[in-house]
Amino acid sequence: MQKPHPLVAGNWKMNGVTASHAELEALSTLLKTDSPAECEVLICPPATLIASSSNMGLSAIKIGAQDCHSEVSGAHTGDISAVMLKDAGADYVIVGHSERRADHDESSDLINAKTKAVHNAGLRAIVCVGETDAERVAGDTSTVVLGQLLVSLPDSCTSENTVIGYEPVWAIGTGKTPTVEDVADIHTEIRTALTERFGEDGAMFRIIYGGSVKPSNAKELMAALNVDGALVGGASLKATDFNGIIAAYRA
């Protein structure tokens, strides 16, 4: 049976200036000199670096954005539309990251509208879902994650234009990670929900895991059932660390 092609994505968050291009160049060199990795590689730098990064000609690395507005244009000071991001050279846009949901009070309804905007611009969306520690302790992981998934995904989603990023909020940047069994369980629940809604195509959506992924645990996490890659935060800022995670997809 055909399986989704893995994606290893780096989210630089609010980190990076022009000098950070050196890390992209270093990563490109590592990808060329090490044995081939059977995965797609993506870096999502801050918006200020999207155009310059995409113009570096690094064919092995796709460039994405960390967020977008739901509208194409208008009186939205400080915001950036998906159309603008595509014009700058982005291939992907992360929407619904837990830090956006928490820091900017973004609802799943808003994420739905942003995802539509990403699709309408001809880009791919990485739609993030995940539970807090309090929700996990209360035994509400499935309810929260599947509830976010149901509302956040518009009908325009396909396995070609949408990736699901599962990131338990309590594991982001904390050094804590769920067990491999826990990751496999929730990814399988997500897969079931996708196939129930999108039919056979639901089996081909990439479901990537994020939350304290590092070279030392990447291979084990990436081997879990229904895990089709990683969404990496801090460890993506250094080429050697990120390449160590990509190594999970090397023979």
Secondary structure, DSSP 8 states (H G I E B T S, - for coil): ------EEEEE--S---GGGHHHHHHHHHHHHHS---SSEEEEE--GGGHHHHHTT--TT-EEEES--BSSSSSS-TT--BHHHHHHHT-SEEEES-HHHHHHS---HHHHHHHHHHHHHTT-EEEEEE---HHHHHTT-HHHHHHHHHHHH--TT--TTTEEEEE--GGGTTTS----HHHHHHHHHHHHHHHHHHHGGGGGGSEEEEESS--HHHHHHHHTSTT--EEEESGGGSSHHHHHHHHGGG--
